[in-house]
Amino acid sequence: MVDMDQAGISTRLDAQQRLLRAIARTQSDHTRQLREQGELLRQQDERLDQVQAGTGRVEVGVQAVLSLLGAAGSGADPGPSES
């Protein structure tokens, strides 16, 4: 009877050890995936900053064009022409 109890405990212990190893592998995989996702997020953030900076430059350019068009439409001298 003691041998059966010990065999049962041994079997459960082996199963628990396999589960712990599986959990450790899974945790390691998830940690790696999170690091990769974090790096991708940082790269996307940098790209977004570049796009936002470009959008600001375009907005300044559009305002300059609108200003020149407004000056030309009012008959005011828009300044020297670069022809």
C-alpha positions as CSV (number, residue, x, y, z in Angstrom):
1,M,0.0,0.0,0.0
2,V,2.8,2.4,0.8
3,D,4.4,1.5,-2.6
4,M,1.1,2.4,-4.4
5,D,0.9,5.7,-2.5
6,Q,4.5,6.5,-3.3
7,A,4.0,5.5,-7.0
8,G,1.0,7.8,-7.2
9,I,2.9,10.7,-5.6
10,S,5.8,10.1,-7.9
11,T,3.5,10.1,-10.9
12,R,1.8,13.3,-9.9
13,L,5.2,14.9,-9.1
14,D,6.5,14.0,-12.6
15,A,3.3,15.4,-14.2
16,Q,3.7,18.6,-12.2
17,Q,7.4,18.9,-13.2
18,R,6.4,18.5,-16.9
19,L,3.8,21.2,-16.4
20,L,6.3,23.6,-14.8
21,R,8.7,23.0,-17.7
22,A,5.9,23.7,-20.2
23,I,4.9,26.9,-18.4
24,A,8.6,28.0,-18.3
25,R,8.9,27.5,-22.1
26,T,5.6,29.3,-22.7
27,Q,6.6,32.2,-20.5
28,S,10.0,32.4,-22.3
29,D,8.2,32.5,-25.7
30,H,5.8,35.1,-24.5
31,T,8.6,37.3,-23.1
32,R,10.4,37.0,-26.5
33,Q,7.2,38.0,-28.3
34,L,6.6,40.9,-26.1
35,R,10.1,42.2,-26.7
36,E,9.6,41.9,-30.4
37,Q,6.3,43.7,-30.2
38,G,7.9,46.4,-28.1
39,E,10.6,47.0,-30.7
40,L,8.0,47.1,-33.5
41,L,6.0,49.6,-31.5
42,R,9.1,51.8,-31.0
43,Q,9.8,51.7,-34.8
44,Q,6.2,52.7,-35.6
45,D,6.4,55.5,-33.1
46,E,9.5,56.9,-34.8
47,R,7.8,56.6,-38.2
48,L,4.7,58.4,-36.8
49,D,7.0,61.2,-35.6
50,Q,8.5,61.5,-39.1
51,V,5.0,61.6,-40.7
52,Q,3.8,64.3,-38.2
53,A,6.9,66.4,-38.9
54,G,6.3,66.1,-42.6
55,T,2.6,67.0,-42.2
56,G,3.7,70.2,-40.3
57,R,5.9,71.2,-43.2
58,V,3.2,70.6,-45.7
59,E,0.8,72.7,-43.6
60,V,3.3,75.6,-43.6
61,G,3.7,75.3,-47.3
62,V,-0.1,75.3,-47.9
63,Q,-0.4,78.4,-45.8
64,A,2.3,80.1,-47.8
65,V,0.6,79.2,-51.1
66,L,-2.8,80.4,-49.8
67,S,-1.2,83.6,-48.6
68,L,0.4,84.2,-52.1
69,L,-2.9,83.4,-53.8
70,G,-4.7,85.8,-51.5
71,A,-2.2,88.5,-52.2
72,A,-2.5,87.9,-56.0
73,G,-6.3,87.9,-55.8
74,S,-6.4,91.2,-54.0
75,G,-4.1,92.9,-56.5
76,A,-1.3,93.3,-54.0
77,D,2.2,92.7,-55.1
78,P,3.1,89.2,-54.0
79,G,6.8,89.9,-54.2
80,P,9.4,89.0,-56.8
81,S,8.6,86.2,-59.2
82,E,11.1,83.4,-59.7
83,S,10.6,82.9,-63.5
